[in-house]
Amino acid sequence: MVFSSVTFLFFFLPAVLIAYHAAPRRIRNGLLVIASLVFYTWGAGALVIPLVVSITLNYLLGLGIEWAIDGEQRRRAQQLLGVAVVLNVGLLAYFKYANFAVASANGVIGSFGGHGFEWTHVLLPIGISFYTFHSLSYLIDIYRGTARHLVRPLDFSLYIAFFPQLIAGPIVRFHEIRDQLVSRRETTDLFAAGAYRFCHGLGKKVLIADTVAPLANATFGIDPSHLSSTAAAIGLVAYAVQLYFDFSGYTDMALGMGAMFGIRLPENFDRPYAARSVTEFWRRWHMSLSRWFRDYLYIPLGGNRGSTLATYRNLAIVFLLVGLWHGAAWRFVAWGALHGGALIIERAVGIGRRERAPGQRDLFGQARTVAFVVLAWIPFRAEGLTAAAGYAGALVRPGIALPPGLALALDPLALIALAIGVLSLFLPASWVTGVQLQTGRAWGLPAVRAGMLVIVLPAAIAVMIAVGFSPFLYFQF
């Protein structure tokens, strides 16, 4: 079940909202936990078991860590945290990286004429990267004293399994949301703001991302040797638009639903393609992931407090792991290495250290950053490093010929959606439509909000019913 499906929009979400707001306050968290487990089981089936096991183990470990801290047994707390980190990372490594590790080892063994290991393919539980990071945040925050352990298991279960952000974030650090899990105030205004935000996200996903997706699929889905530079460029730009509008659309829907339940989730995007450096891009793209790695890995490694070489080392480690976090494949490692290398170069030459004022334009910096980020999407999207190299080569292969699949996909609606995606680059860097819809006070916003409800929502539903729905791209990570 995905947000942009008939089942979710017309049955699941309305039923949960009605039941939640009709229920006594004392049972609302329990109701949300049940709904979240039903939501997850609907799509993942028996893979809900690792989620439930993770919730149970981490609740008990968190309880043990806090008891040790309160009893001034710091060494004991440290040992429990070590066990917790090993268990969580081990669970993630098994489900997400075991297939990759065995395939890589078998490839090396095969190159020497060996037969490799016998292996049964491991199914990847959807959202495991996200709920594992939530669990680690919970345990580390308790150990550091940043936030207190949750007394009620249901409150902790809601933190891990809350269905709007369970599958693809945002990654909510525990101390950011702890008090809301225990007590929160639902209001009509917050509910309405969440509804506007949800409609905006649904429109981004269905009307933009899904509409340009065939353009990207038509180019990345064929042999790169059959692509001209024109075709390759169209497909790459389409993918850059698709990925941003798909993932930020999901985030808008998640934040909107959170608000409808009285929960304020952190922002995850801040117009990343308006960034004027790669350093700034990572302050605007998937911000919750950047903050998680900063707080729980980069700073503990020493951050930028040590020597210049130590800082570069820390950046390299973090971004190699950022790449691996996105997927168990060498192409994701390459993507992470590209971004880590870019950040090291920018730090070395002084780019991005002194940011310009929010409203100040830097067209050259923005163009340079967008060009790098979009080109770096090639290994992120391609089927492998060989295909990525071939696609990059196609970009410099002269020609305007379009493969049949791309020519067929270039219909007027796809061109309009692609144009909207590209033109969004030229909006003011400080203008984030989802945030404005939810919290803005500009004079024209009531009309825009009404448009979301009477134009965007019906249009998205009509397209969804006519064409069907597709999973969000970040579900695979």
N, C-alpha and C positions, 0 to 999 in steps of 0.2 A: 504494500500500500504506500503510495507516494502522495505528496501534497496536491499535485496536479492531476488527480484522478477523480472520476465521478464518485467512486465509493467513499473516498476521503471527504470530498467537498460537500456531498449531499447527505451523507449518512453518519460517518464516524465523527467528524468535527462538530456538526450541530448537536449530535447526541451527547457528546462529552461536555460541550459548553453548557447545554441545558441542565444536565445532571450536576455539573460542578456548581453552578450558581444557585441551583435549587437546594443543594445539600447543606447541612449544618457545617459551620466552619471547621469543627473538630475532625471531620472525616474527609475534608476536601483533598488533603495530600494523599490519603489512602486511595481515594477515587482516581486521582491522577496517576498514581503508580500502577493501578490495575489497568487503566486505559493505555498507559505507555507499554506495559508488557503485552497487552493484546495487540497493539499497533506493531510492536517488534515481531511477535510470533506470527502475525499475519504474513509478513514478508520473509521471515527468516526460519520459521518452523522450529525444528529441534535446536537450532543454533542459539535459541534463547537461553539454553542451559549454561553456556560459558558466561553469559551476561549475569544470570542469577548467581552463579558461583562467584564471579568477580565481586558482585555487590556484597554477598555474605562474608567472604574472606576479608575484604577491605574494611567493612564495618567493624569486624572483630579486631583487626589489626589497628585501626584507628583508635578504638577503645583502649587497647593495650598500650599504645604509645602515650595516650593522654594520662592513663593511670600511672605509667612510669614517670612522666614529666611531673605530675602532681606529687608523686612520692619522692621527687628529687633523685630519681634513678636515671640519670642522663645516659649512662652507658647502656642500660637496658633499653631505653627508648631508641638509642642509635642502632642497637642490634635489631630491634623489631622493624625499624624503618628499612634497614638493609635487607631483611627478609622480605618485606613488602615490595621493595623495588625489584628484587630478583624475581619474585613470583609474578608481578605484573608485567615486567619486561619479558620474562620467560614465556608467559601466556601469549603475549603479542608476537614474540619472535616465532613461536611454534606455528600459530595460525597464519601469520602473514608472511614469514620469511623462510619457513622450512622448505617449501617447494622450490623457491629461488635458490637456496643454498645447495640443495641436492642436485638441481638441474645444472648449476654452475660447476659443482664438483664432478658430476658425470661428464660434463663437456670437457673438462681438463683430462679426466681419466680416459675418455674416448679418444682424445687427440694422441694419446700414447698407446692406443690399441686395446685399452681395457674395456670391460663391460659395464662398469659403473654399479651404482646401488639400485636394488629393487625398492620401489617406493610407491605408496598409495597416496594419491593426490589429496591434500588437505583442503577442505572447504573454508573459505574466509568468512567469518561472521561479520555481517554488515555493521559498520560503525565502530569496530573494535579499536581502531586508532584513536577515536574520539573518547570513548568511555574509559579507555586505559589512561589517557592523559588526565581525565577528570579525577580518576581514582588517585593517581600520583599527586595531583595538586592537593587533594584532600589530606593525604597522609603527610606530605611535606609541610603544609600550612599548620597542621596540628603540631608537628615536631618543632617547628620554628616558633610556635606560639602566636602565629598571625591570626588564627581563628580557633575557636573551641570546637571540640568534638560534638557531633549531633547526638543528643540523647536518644531520640526516637529513631529506630531503624527505618521507619517509613519516610522520615525527612531525608535521611541519607539516600535511600532508594530513589527518591524523587530527584535529588541532585544528579545521580548517575543516569537515570532512565527517562527523564522528562522528555516526552516524545517530540516536541518541536525542535529540540537541539540534539537528540540522541544520535541521529544518523550522520549528520555532517556539520555539527557545531551550530553556533560558535563555541569554541572551547572556553568554558567559564571557569576561571580560577576560583577555588572554593571560597576564599575570603571575600570575593566580590559579591557573592550571592547568599552566604550563610544565613544572614538575618532574614532574608526574604523567604527562605525555606521554613523558618520557624513561625514568622508572623508577617503578614502583608495586608495591604488595603486595596481591594478592588473597587474601582470607580467607573461610572458611566463614561466619563471623559477618556480615561485610559483605555477602556474597551473600544470606544469609537476610534481612537488614535491607532490602536492595534489593527482594527478592521481596515482602515485606509492603508496601513503599511502592508498588510497581507495582500490586499488587492494589487498594490503596486508590484510586489514581488511575483505574484502569479502572472501579471502582465509581462514582466521582464522575462520570465521563464518561457511562457507559452508563445507570446507574440513576437519576441525577439530571438531568444536563444534557440528555441526549437525550430524557428523559421529559417535561421541561417545554418542550422546544423547540417542539412543536406549538402550545402556548398563545401563545408569542411570534409564531410565524409566522402564526397565524390573525388576529392583530390588526395586525401591521406589514405584512401582505401584502394588505390591502384599503384602499380609499379611506377616509381618516380621518374624512370626513364621515359615514360609516356607523357610527362608534363612539360609544358612550355613555361617560361618565366611568368607569363601573364596568368596562366591557370594556377601555378603554385602560389603566386602572390594573392590571388583572390581567395584560395582555400585557406591560406595562413591568416589573413585578415579576418576571414569568417570565423576561424577557430578562436582567435583572440576575442572577438565579440561574443561568440557563443559561450566561452568559458566564463568570462566576466559576468555576463547577464544571467547565466545559469546559476553560478555560485552565489552571486550577490542577490539574485532573485530568491534563492532558497533562504539566504540569511534574512532578507526582508520578511519573508513569510514566517520564519521562525521567531523573529523579534515581534512581529505582529501578533502571532498566537500567544507568545509569552505575555504580552500586554493584556490580551483578552482574559488571561487567567490571573492578572495582577502581578506578574513577574517581569521585572525589567532585565533583559539580557543585554550584555555589552555589544557595542557596535563592532562590526567585523570588516567593514570597507569604508574608505574615505576617498572616493574618486582616485583609485590607484594609477590610472593612465594619465592623470594630471600631474604626476610626480615629476620633479625636475632633476632627479638623480635616482640611481638604483637604491641607495640608502634610504631616500625618502619613499620610494616605492614600497619598501618593506615596512614602513610606518603606516602605509595606507592599504596594503593588500593583506587579506587574511590576518588582520591585526591580532586576533585572539591567539593564533598560532605563534606569531612573532613574540607576543608578550610572554607566552608560556615558555618558549625556548630561552628568552632573555632571563626570566626570573629563576627558572629551575635548571638551567644548564650553562648559559653564557656567563652570568654573574658568578655562580659557584666555581666555574673554571678560572675565574680571575677577571673576566670582562676585559676592559681596556685599562685596568689599573696597573698592569705589569709593564714589561718592556714592549717595544713595538712588535718584535717578533712573536712574543707571547700573545699579543692581541690578534695578530694575523692567524696564528695557530688556532686560537679560540673561534675566530670567525670561520675558518676552514672546517673545523670539527662540527660546528653548529649547522652549517649549510650542507655538508655531506649528509648529516642526519635528517635535516629538513627534506632533502631529496629522497632519502630512504623512507621517511615517514609517509611520503606520498605514494610510494609503491615499491614492490620488491622486484626491481629490474634495473639493469645498468643504465638505462636511459634516464631514470629518475636520479640516479647518482650523478650522471653527467649534467643534468639540469641544475641540481643543487650545487655542483662544482662551478658551473658557469656563474651563478649568482654569488656564491662565496668569493670567487675570484674577482668579480666586478666590485664587490664591496671592499675587498682588500686594496684594489687599485684606486678606488675613489678615496679611501682613507689615506693612501700613500701620497696622492697628489692634492689632497685637501678639498675634494668635491664632496658636497653634502654636509660638511661640518657646520657651516654657518648658513642656515636655511633663510631664504628670503621671507619677507612678510607674506601672510596667507593670501592676500589679494594681488601680490606682485607677480607679474608674468615673467617667465623665462622660456620663450618659445624654443630656443636652441636646446636648452637643457631638457625640456619636455620631449622634443623630437628625438634627441639622442637616447633618452631613457625608453621611450615607447619603442623605438627601433630595436634596441637591445632586448627588451622584455619580449616583444613579439617574435623575434628571431629565436630567442631561447625557448619559446613554446614548441619549437620543432621537435626536439627530443622528448619533450613532455607528451606530445600527441602521437608521434610516429610509433610504429609497431616494434622498433628496435633501433639500435645505433646505426646499423647499416642502412636501414630505411631513412633514418634522420639525415645521414650524410648524403644520401641520394636526393632527398627533398631539398636540402640546402643547395646542392648542385643545380637542381632544376631552377632555382631562383635566378641563377645567372646564365641560364640557357636561353638565348634569344628566341622569341616567337610569341605569337598571339593565339595560336590554335588552342581550342578548348576540348578536352575529352568529352565524349557523348554524355556521360553521367553528369558532368558539371554544366554543360550546355542545357540539359534538360532541367536541372535544378535551379538555373538562373531565371526564375519566373519573377513577375513584378513584385509579389509580396516579399520574396527573399531579397530582392534588390532594395526595397523600401526599408526592411528590417536592418539590412547591412548598412545602409546610409544613416539610419538613426543611430546605430551603434558607433559608427565612425564620427558622426557629427557631435556625439556626446563628449568627444575630446575637447571641444571648444567651449563647453560650458565653463562658468567661473570655477576655479579650482576648489573654492570653499563651498560650492553648492552641491549638497548630497540630497537628492530628491526624497529618498526614504525618510531621512531625518527630518527634513522640512515638513513632510506630510504628517509626521507623528508629533512633532514638537514646535514647528514653526508658527509664527504669528503674522506673516506678511499679509497684506490686504487681499491679495488674490487667491489665497490658499483655500478658502471655503469652496470656491468654484472648482479648483483642481481636485479637491477631495470628493466633491460631488461627481466629478467626471470619472474618478476611480471606481465609484460604485455603480454609475449608470452607463458608462461606456466601456471602460477597460475590463471590468469584471465580466459583463455579458459577452464581450468580444472574446475574451480568453476562454470562457466556458464553451462558446460556440465552436471555436477552433479545436478545443480539447475533445469535444464530442465528435466532431467531424473527422479529425485526423488521428485521434488517440493521444495517449500520453507517453512520455519517455522518462526514464529515471534521471535523477540529477547526476551530473558528472562526478561530483565528489563522493557519491555513494560508493564508488569503487576504491576509494582511498581509506 
